[in-house]
């Protein structure tokens, strides 16, 4: 639970894209099958280590300037 809302755990970030001028990540959810992968807005992801890992292995993937909050973590 985060801010009184149920939050699912991200297993891995698979891809990124800019959709309507907003960065989104394709995420694989922990405990769910591939058919449940979904695109999630960057501001709805609370996994800065997974974002860093994704860009480490995909340096040319679409991105936006990191906010101070994401860059600090």
Order of alpha helices (4+ residues) and beta strands (2+ residues): beta-beta-beta-alpha-alpha
